[in-house]
Amino acid sequence: LLDPRRPTIPTAEDRQEQLIPYTPQLTLSPLAYVTYNKTLQDIRGMVTGVTGLESTSLLFVYGTDLFFTRVTPAKTFDMLNEDFDYYLMERVLEVVGSCHF
C-alpha cells in the first residue's frame, strides 16, 4: 500500500509487478481490522503475546469489553494446509536421501 513507486496510471509493466495504483486516500478492507469491524468501548489496555508460529501473535483488549483474537498480518505462511500430502513428502525425502548416499 505504501510503495513509493505506485503509479497514477498503471502501465502493463506496473500491472505485471502488481503495483497498486496511487490514490490520495488509503482505504482498508473491513477484513484488515483486527476487531472485525466491531466497536470496542472504553479500552483501558492491550496485551500482546507470542505464539509458537512466526506469522501469528495474540491480542487481548480489555476495558468495558473483553476482546481476544489471533492476529496474522502476513497470513499463516508458516503453517501447512489441512490437505497437505505428507505421504508424498515422505517419499520424496526417501528418494532424495537414498540418492544422496
N, CA, C and O atoms as a GROMACS GRO file, in nm:
protein
  404
    1LEU      N    1   0.081  -0.122   0.000
    1LEU     CA    2   0.000   0.000   0.000
    1LEU      C    3   0.084   0.127   0.000
    1LEU      O    4   0.046   0.226  -0.061
    2LEU      N    5   0.197   0.124   0.067
    2LEU     CA    6   0.277   0.245   0.079
    2LEU      C    7   0.402   0.242  -0.009
    2LEU      O    8   0.502   0.305   0.024
    3ASP      N    9   0.396   0.173  -0.118
    3ASP     CA   10   0.508   0.165  -0.210
    3ASP      C   11   0.525   0.301  -0.279
    3ASP      O   12   0.429   0.350  -0.338
    4PRO      N   13   0.643   0.362  -0.273
    4PRO     CA   14   0.662   0.493  -0.336
    4PRO      C   15   0.656   0.490  -0.488
    4PRO      O   16   0.646   0.595  -0.552
    5ARG      N   17   0.661   0.372  -0.546
    5ARG     CA   18   0.656   0.360  -0.692
    5ARG      C   19   0.513   0.347  -0.744
    5ARG      O   20   0.495   0.319  -0.863
    6ARG      N   21   0.412   0.365  -0.660
    6ARG     CA   22   0.274   0.348  -0.706
    6ARG      C   23   0.242   0.448  -0.817
    6ARG      O   24   0.254   0.569  -0.797
    7PRO      N   25   0.201   0.398  -0.932
    7PRO     CA   26   0.172   0.488  -1.044
    7PRO      C   27   0.030   0.544  -1.035
    7PRO      O   28  -0.058   0.482  -0.977
    8THR      N   29   0.010   0.665  -1.093
    8THR     CA   30  -0.125   0.720  -1.101
    8THR      C   31  -0.204   0.651  -1.212
    8THR      O   32  -0.323   0.625  -1.198
    9ILE      N   33  -0.136   0.623  -1.321
    9ILE     CA   34  -0.197   0.547  -1.431
    9ILE      C   35  -0.106   0.427  -1.457
    9ILE      O   36   0.001   0.443  -1.515
   10PRO      N   37  -0.147   0.307  -1.416
   10PRO     CA   38  -0.058   0.192  -1.429
   10PRO      C   39  -0.041   0.146  -1.574
   10PRO      O   40  -0.136   0.142  -1.652
   11THR      N   41   0.082   0.113  -1.607
   11THR     CA   42   0.114   0.059  -1.738
   11THR      C   43   0.108  -0.094  -1.730
   11THR      O   44   0.084  -0.150  -1.623
   12ALA      N   45   0.129  -0.160  -1.842
   12ALA     CA   46   0.129  -0.307  -1.843
   12ALA      C   47   0.241  -0.361  -1.755
   12ALA      O   48   0.224  -0.462  -1.686
   13GLU      N   49   0.355  -0.293  -1.756
   13GLU     CA   50   0.468  -0.335  -1.672
   13GLU      C   51   0.434  -0.320  -1.523
   13GLU      O   52   0.469  -0.405  -1.442
   14ASP      N   53   0.365  -0.210  -1.489
   14ASP     CA   54   0.324  -0.189  -1.350
   14ASP      C   55   0.225  -0.297  -1.305
   14ASP      O   56   0.232  -0.345  -1.192
   15ARG      N   57   0.134  -0.335  -1.394
   15ARG     CA   58   0.038  -0.440  -1.361
   15ARG      C   59   0.107  -0.574  -1.343
   15ARG      O   60   0.068  -0.655  -1.259
   16GLN      N   61   0.210  -0.598  -1.424
   16GLN     CA   62   0.285  -0.722  -1.412
   16GLN      C   63   0.356  -0.729  -1.277
   16GLN      O   64   0.367  -0.836  -1.218
   17GLU      N   65   0.404  -0.615  -1.227
   17GLU     CA   66   0.468  -0.610  -1.095
   17GLU      C   67   0.365  -0.603  -0.983
   17GLU      O   68   0.402  -0.602  -0.865
   18GLN      N   69   0.238  -0.598  -1.018
   18GLN     CA   70   0.126  -0.591  -0.924
   18GLN      C   71   0.135  -0.468  -0.833
   18GLN      O   72   0.107  -0.476  -0.714
   19LEU      N   73   0.174  -0.355  -0.893
   19LEU     CA   74   0.176  -0.230  -0.819
   19LEU      C   75   0.034  -0.176  -0.808
   19LEU      O   76  -0.038  -0.171  -0.907
   20ILE      N   77  -0.004  -0.136  -0.690
   20ILE     CA   78  -0.138  -0.081  -0.667
   20ILE      C   79  -0.137   0.064  -0.712
   20ILE      O   80  -0.045   0.138  -0.676
   21PRO      N   81  -0.236   0.108  -0.789
   21PRO     CA   82  -0.239   0.247  -0.835
   21PRO      C   83  -0.248   0.345  -0.717
   21PRO      O   84  -0.306   0.314  -0.613
   22TYR      N   85  -0.191   0.462  -0.736
   22TYR     CA   86  -0.193   0.566  -0.633
   22TYR      C   87  -0.334   0.621  -0.616
   22TYR      O   88  -0.404   0.647  -0.714
   23THR      N   89  -0.374   0.639  -0.492
   23THR     CA   90  -0.497   0.710  -0.458
   23THR      C   91  -0.466   0.802  -0.341
   23THR      O   92  -0.385   0.766  -0.256
   24PRO      N   93  -0.528   0.919  -0.335
   24PRO     CA   94  -0.498   1.012  -0.226
   24PRO      C   95  -0.536   0.958  -0.088
   24PRO      O   96  -0.472   0.993   0.012
   25GLN      N   97  -0.638   0.874  -0.081
   25GLN     CA   98  -0.680   0.818   0.047
   25GLN      C   99  -0.643   0.670   0.050
   25GLN      O  100  -0.658   0.598  -0.049
   26LEU      N  101  -0.595   0.626   0.165
   26LEU     CA  102  -0.568   0.484   0.183
   26LEU      C  103  -0.693   0.418   0.239
   26LEU      O  104  -0.738   0.452   0.348
   27THR      N  105  -0.748   0.327   0.164
   27THR     CA  106  -0.867   0.257   0.212
   27THR      C  107  -0.826   0.118   0.258
   27THR      O  108  -0.745   0.050   0.195
   28LEU      N  109  -0.883   0.077   0.369
   28LEU     CA  110  -0.856  -0.055   0.422
   28LEU      C  111  -0.979  -0.143   0.408
   28LEU      O  112  -1.092  -0.097   0.424
   29SER      N  113  -0.954  -0.265   0.379
   29SER     CA  114  -1.063  -0.362   0.370
   29SER      C  115  -1.117  -0.386   0.511
   29SER      O  116  -1.039  -0.388   0.606
   30PRO      N  117  -1.248  -0.404   0.527
   30PRO     CA  118  -1.300  -0.436   0.660
   30PRO      C  119  -1.240  -0.564   0.717
   30PRO      O  120  -1.241  -0.584   0.839
   31LEU      N  121  -1.188  -0.651   0.632
   31LEU     CA  122  -1.123  -0.772   0.680
   31LEU      C  123  -0.986  -0.743   0.740
   31LEU      O  124  -0.930  -0.829   0.809
   32ALA      N  125  -0.930  -0.624   0.716
   32ALA     CA  126  -0.800  -0.589   0.770
   32ALA      C  127  -0.807  -0.539   0.914
   32ALA      O  128  -0.704  -0.528   0.980
   33TYR      N  129  -0.926  -0.509   0.963
   33TYR     CA  130  -0.940  -0.462   1.100
   33TYR      C  131  -0.925  -0.580   1.196
   33TYR      O  132  -0.982  -0.687   1.174
   34VAL      N  133  -0.850  -0.560   1.302
   34VAL     CA  134  -0.828  -0.666   1.399
   34VAL      C  135  -0.959  -0.702   1.470
   34VAL      O  136  -0.979  -0.818   1.507
   35THR      N  137  -1.046  -0.604   1.489
   35THR     CA  138  -1.171  -0.629   1.564
   35THR      C  139  -1.285  -0.674   1.474
   35THR      O  140  -1.399  -0.682   1.519
   36TYR      N  141  -1.257  -0.703   1.348
   36TYR     CA  142  -1.360  -0.749   1.254
   36TYR      C  143  -1.476  -0.650   1.245
   36TYR      O  144  -1.592  -0.690   1.236
   37ASN      N  145  -1.443  -0.522   1.247
   37ASN     CA  146  -1.541  -0.413   1.234
   37ASN      C  147  -1.640  -0.408   1.350
   37ASN      O  148  -1.753  -0.364   1.334
   38LYS      N  149  -1.597  -0.454   1.467
   38LYS     CA  150  -1.677  -0.440   1.588
   38LYS      C  151  -1.619  -0.327   1.672
   38LYS      O  152  -1.497  -0.312   1.681
   39THR      N  153  -1.705  -0.247   1.733
   39THR     CA  154  -1.660  -0.134   1.814
   39THR      C  155  -1.634  -0.180   1.956
   39THR      O  156  -1.717  -0.247   2.018
   40LEU      N  157  -1.516  -0.145   2.008
   40LEU     CA  158  -1.481  -0.176   2.146
   40LEU      C  159  -1.488  -0.046   2.227
   40LEU      O  160  -1.421   0.052   2.195
   41GLN      N  161  -1.568  -0.047   2.330
   41GLN     CA  162  -1.592   0.074   2.410
   41GLN      C  163  -1.493   0.083   2.526
   41GLN      O  164  -1.457  -0.018   2.586
   42ASP      N  165  -1.449   0.204   2.557
   42ASP     CA  166  -1.373   0.236   2.677
   42ASP      C  167  -1.254   0.141   2.698
   42ASP      O  168  -1.247   0.072   2.800
   43ILE      N  169  -1.164   0.138   2.603
   43ILE     CA  170  -1.048   0.049   2.610
   43ILE      C  171  -0.952   0.101   2.716
   43ILE      O  172  -0.913   0.218   2.714
   44ARG      N  173  -0.914   0.014   2.809
   44ARG     CA  174  -0.819   0.052   2.915
   44ARG      C  175  -0.678   0.003   2.885
   44ARG      O  176  -0.580   0.060   2.933
   45GLY      N  177  -0.667  -0.101   2.805
   45GLY     CA  178  -0.534  -0.151   2.773
   45GLY      C  179  -0.537  -0.266   2.675
   45GLY      O  180  -0.641  -0.324   2.645
   46MET      N  181  -0.417  -0.298   2.626
   46MET     CA  182  -0.399  -0.409   2.534
   46MET      C  183  -0.279  -0.490   2.578
   46MET      O  184  -0.180  -0.435   2.627
   47VAL      N  185  -0.290  -0.619   2.562
   47VAL     CA  186  -0.179  -0.709   2.593
   47VAL      C  187  -0.156  -0.796   2.470
   47VAL      O  188  -0.250  -0.854   2.415
   48THR      N  189  -0.030  -0.805   2.427
   48THR     CA  190   0.002  -0.890   2.314
   48THR      C  191   0.090  -1.004   2.361
   48THR      O  192   0.159  -0.993   2.462
   49GLY      N  193   0.086  -1.112   2.288
   49GLY     CA  194   0.166  -1.228   2.324
   49GLY      C  195   0.216  -1.299   2.201
   49GLY      O  196   0.164  -1.282   2.091
   50VAL      N  197   0.319  -1.380   2.223
   50VAL     CA  198   0.378  -1.455   2.112
   50VAL      C  199   0.318  -1.594   2.108
   50VAL      O  200   0.261  -1.642   2.206
   51THR      N  201   0.332  -1.657   1.994
   51THR     CA  202   0.291  -1.796   1.978
   51THR      C  203   0.411  -1.874   1.927
   51THR      O  204   0.519  -1.819   1.908
   52GLY      N  205   0.392  -2.000   1.905
   52GLY     CA  206   0.499  -2.082   1.851
   52GLY      C  207   0.521  -2.062   1.702
   52GLY      O  208   0.616  -2.116   1.645
   53LEU      N  209   0.434  -1.984   1.638
   53LEU     CA  210   0.446  -1.959   1.495
   53LEU      C  211   0.496  -1.818   1.469
   53LEU      O  212   0.456  -1.723   1.538
   54GLU      N  213   0.584  -1.804   1.372
   54GLU     CA  214   0.640  -1.673   1.340
   54GLU      C  215   0.535  -1.576   1.285
   54GLU      O  216   0.546  -1.455   1.303
   55SER      N  217   0.434  -1.629   1.218
   55SER     CA  218   0.336  -1.545   1.150
   55SER      C  219   0.220  -1.502   1.240
   55SER      O  220   0.133  -1.427   1.194
   56THR      N  221   0.215  -1.547   1.364
   56THR     CA  222   0.096  -1.530   1.446
   56THR      C  223   0.129  -1.462   1.579
   56THR      O  224   0.230  -1.494   1.642
   57SER      N  225   0.044  -1.370   1.620
   57SER     CA  226   0.052  -1.306   1.752
   57SER      C  227  -0.085  -1.315   1.816
   57SER      O  228  -0.186  -1.338   1.749
   58LEU      N  229  -0.088  -1.298   1.947
   58LEU     CA  230  -0.214  -1.297   2.020
   58LEU      C  231  -0.240  -1.156   2.072
   58LEU      O  232  -0.146  -1.086   2.111
   59LEU      N  233  -0.365  -1.113   2.071
   59LEU     CA  234  -0.402  -0.980   2.118
   59LEU      C  235  -0.522  -0.991   2.212
   59LEU      O  236  -0.623  -1.053   2.179
   60PHE      N  237  -0.508  -0.929   2.328
   60PHE     CA  238  -0.617  -0.923   2.424
   60PHE      C  239  -0.641  -0.777   2.458
   60PHE      O  240  -0.549  -0.707   2.502
   61VAL      N  241  -0.764  -0.730   2.439
   61VAL     CA  242  -0.801  -0.592   2.468
   61VAL      C  243  -0.902  -0.595   2.582
   61VAL      O  244  -0.997  -0.674   2.580
   62TYR      N  245  -0.880  -0.509   2.683
   62TYR     CA  246  -0.972  -0.508   2.796
   62TYR      C  247  -1.017  -0.366   2.828
   62TYR      O  248  -0.951  -0.268   2.792
   63GLY      N  249  -1.127  -0.358   2.892
   63GLY     CA  250  -1.192  -0.233   2.930
   63GLY      C  251  -1.335  -0.268   2.964
   63GLY      O  252  -1.359  -0.363   3.039
   64THR      N  253  -1.431  -0.194   2.911
   64THR     CA  254  -1.571  -0.231   2.928
   64THR      C  255  -1.598  -0.365   2.861
   64THR      O  256  -1.672  -0.448   2.913
   65ASP      N  257  -1.537  -0.384   2.745
   65ASP     CA  258  -1.549  -0.510   2.671
   65ASP      C  259  -1.420  -0.589   2.684
   65ASP      O  260  -1.314  -0.532   2.711
   66LEU      N  261  -1.429  -0.718   2.665
   66LEU     CA  262  -1.312  -0.804   2.656
   66LEU      C  263  -1.306  -0.859   2.515
   66LEU      O  264  -1.406  -0.905   2.461
   67PHE      N  265  -1.188  -0.852   2.455
   67PHE     CA  266  -1.174  -0.898   2.317
   67PHE      C  267  -1.041  -0.972   2.305
   67PHE      O  268  -0.937  -0.920   2.345
   68PHE      N  269  -1.044  -1.092   2.250
   68PHE     CA  270  -0.924  -1.172   2.230
   68PHE      C  271  -0.924  -1.226   2.088
   68PHE      O  272  -1.026  -1.275   2.040
   69THR      N  273  -0.810  -1.216   2.022
   69THR     CA  274  -0.802  -1.267   1.886
   69THR      C  275  -0.659  -1.310   1.854
   69THR      O  276  -0.564  -1.269   1.920
   70ARG      N  277  -0.648  -1.390   1.753
   70ARG     CA  278  -0.520  -1.430   1.696
   70ARG      C  279  -0.497  -1.342   1.574
   70ARG      O  280  -0.584  -1.334   1.488
   71VAL      N  281  -0.384  -1.276   1.566
   71VAL     CA  282  -0.355  -1.182   1.457
   71VAL      C  283  -0.249  -1.243   1.366
   71VAL      O  284  -0.143  -1.285   1.411
   72THR      N  285  -0.280  -1.247   1.236
   72THR     CA  286  -0.186  -1.297   1.135
   72THR      C  287  -0.176  -1.195   1.023
   72THR      O  288  -0.241  -1.210   0.920
   73PRO      N  289  -0.094  -1.090   1.041
   73PRO     CA  290  -0.087  -0.984   0.941
   73PRO      C  291  -0.039  -1.030   0.804
   73PRO      O  292  -0.083  -0.976   0.702
   74ALA      N  293   0.049  -1.127   0.798
   74ALA     CA  294   0.101  -1.175   0.671
   74ALA      C  295   0.043  -1.311   0.637
   74ALA      O  296   0.108  -1.392   0.570
   75LYS      N  297  -0.078  -1.337   0.680
   75LYS     CA  298  -0.143  -1.467   0.663
   75LYS      C  299  -0.059  -1.573   0.737
   75LYS      O  300   0.043  -1.540   0.797
   76THR      N  301  -0.101  -1.695   0.733
   76THR     CA  302  -0.028  -1.800   0.804
   76THR      C  303   0.067  -1.870   0.708
   76THR      O  304   0.044  -1.983   0.665
   77PHE      N  305   0.176  -1.799   0.675
   77PHE     CA  306   0.270  -1.851   0.576
   77PHE      C  307   0.352  -1.966   0.630
   77PHE      O  308   0.411  -2.040   0.551
   78ASP      N  309   0.358  -1.986   0.761
   78ASP     CA  310   0.440  -2.092   0.817
   78ASP      C  311   0.358  -2.210   0.868
   78ASP      O  312   0.405  -2.287   0.952
   79MET      N  313   0.236  -2.224   0.819
   79MET     CA  314   0.151  -2.337   0.855
   79MET      C  315   0.119  -2.418   0.729
   79MET      O  316   0.102  -2.362   0.621
   80LEU      N  317   0.111  -2.548   0.745
   80LEU     CA  318   0.073  -2.634   0.632
   80LEU      C  319  -0.078  -2.639   0.620
   80LEU      O  320  -0.150  -2.630   0.719
   81ASN      N  321  -0.126  -2.654   0.498
   81ASN     CA  322  -0.270  -2.669   0.475
   81ASN      C  323  -0.318  -2.802   0.532
   81ASN      O  324  -0.239  -2.894   0.552
   82GLU      N  325  -0.447  -2.809   0.559
   82GLU     CA  326  -0.503  -2.933   0.613
   82GLU      C  327  -0.493  -3.048   0.512
   82GLU      O  328  -0.485  -3.164   0.552
   83ASP      N  329  -0.493  -3.016   0.384
   83ASP     CA  330  -0.485  -3.122   0.283
   83ASP      C  331  -0.342  -3.145   0.233
   83ASP      O  332  -0.322  -3.198   0.124
   84PHE      N  333  -0.242  -3.106   0.313
   84PHE     CA  334  -0.102  -3.126   0.274
   84PHE      C  335  -0.074  -3.275   0.260
   84PHE      O  336  -0.116  -3.354   0.345
   85ASP      N  337  -0.003  -3.314   0.156
   85ASP     CA  338   0.024  -3.455   0.127
   85ASP      C  339   0.154  -3.499   0.196
   85ASP      O  340   0.262  -3.490   0.139
   86TYR      N  341   0.140  -3.545   0.320
   86TYR     CA  342   0.256  -3.591   0.397
   86TYR      C  343   0.320  -3.715   0.334
   86TYR      O  344   0.442  -3.730   0.335
   87TYR      N  345   0.237  -3.802   0.281
   87TYR     CA  346   0.287  -3.925   0.220
   87TYR      C  347   0.382  -3.893   0.104
   87TYR      O  348   0.490  -3.952   0.095
   88LEU      N  349   0.343  -3.802   0.018
   88LEU     CA  350   0.428  -3.764  -0.095
   88LEU      C  351   0.558  -3.702  -0.045
   88LEU      O  352   0.665  -3.730  -0.100
   89MET      N  353   0.550  -3.620   0.059
   89MET     CA  354   0.670  -3.557   0.114
   89MET      C  355   0.766  -3.662   0.169
   89MET      O  356   0.887  -3.653   0.149
   90GLU      N  357   0.712  -3.762   0.238
   90GLU     CA  358   0.797  -3.870   0.290
   90GLU      C  359   0.866  -3.944   0.177
   90GLU      O  360   0.986  -3.972   0.186
   91ARG      N  361   0.793  -3.975   0.072
   91ARG     CA  362   0.850  -4.048  -0.041
   91ARG      C  363   0.959  -3.965  -0.110
   91ARG      O  364   1.064  -4.019  -0.145
   92VAL      N  365   0.937  -3.838  -0.130
   92VAL     CA  366   1.036  -3.751  -0.194
   92VAL      C  367   1.162  -3.746  -0.108
   92VAL      O  368   1.273  -3.753  -0.162
   93LEU      N  369   1.148  -3.733   0.023
   93LEU     CA  370   1.264  -3.728   0.111
   93LEU      C  371   1.339  -3.862   0.110
   93LEU      O  372   1.462  -3.864   0.116
   94GLU      N  373   1.267  -3.973   0.103
   94GLU     CA  374   1.332  -4.104   0.096
   94GLU      C  375   1.412  -4.116  -0.033
   94GLU      O  376   1.525  -4.165  -0.031
   95VAL      N  377   1.355  -4.074  -0.145
   95VAL     CA  378   1.425  -4.082  -0.273
   95VAL      C  379   1.548  -3.992  -0.272
   95VAL      O  380   1.655  -4.034  -0.315
   96VAL      N  381   1.534  -3.871  -0.225
   96VAL     CA  382   1.648  -3.778  -0.221
   96VAL      C  383   1.754  -3.832  -0.126
   96VAL      O  384   1.874  -3.826  -0.156
   97GLY      N  385   1.711  -3.885  -0.012
   97GLY     CA  386   1.807  -3.940   0.083
   97GLY      C  387   1.880  -4.062   0.029
   97GLY      O  388   2.000  -4.077   0.050
   98SER      N  389   1.808  -4.149  -0.041
   98SER     CA  390   1.873  -4.269  -0.097
   98SER      C  391   1.967  -4.234  -0.212
   98SER      O  392   2.069  -4.300  -0.230
   99CYS      N  393   1.935  -4.132  -0.289
   99CYS     CA  394   2.023  -4.088  -0.398
   99CYS      C  395   2.147  -4.019  -0.345
   99CYS      O  396   2.252  -4.020  -0.410
  100HIS      N  397   2.137  -3.960  -0.230
  100HIS     CA  398   2.248  -3.885  -0.172
  100HIS      C  399   2.355  -3.980  -0.119
  100HIS      O  400   2.474  -3.949  -0.124
  101PHE      N  401   2.313  -4.094  -0.066
  101PHE     CA  402   2.409  -4.188  -0.005
  101PHE      C  403   2.447  -4.292  -0.101
  101PHE      O  404   2.527  -4.380  -0.068
   0.00000   0.00000   0.00000
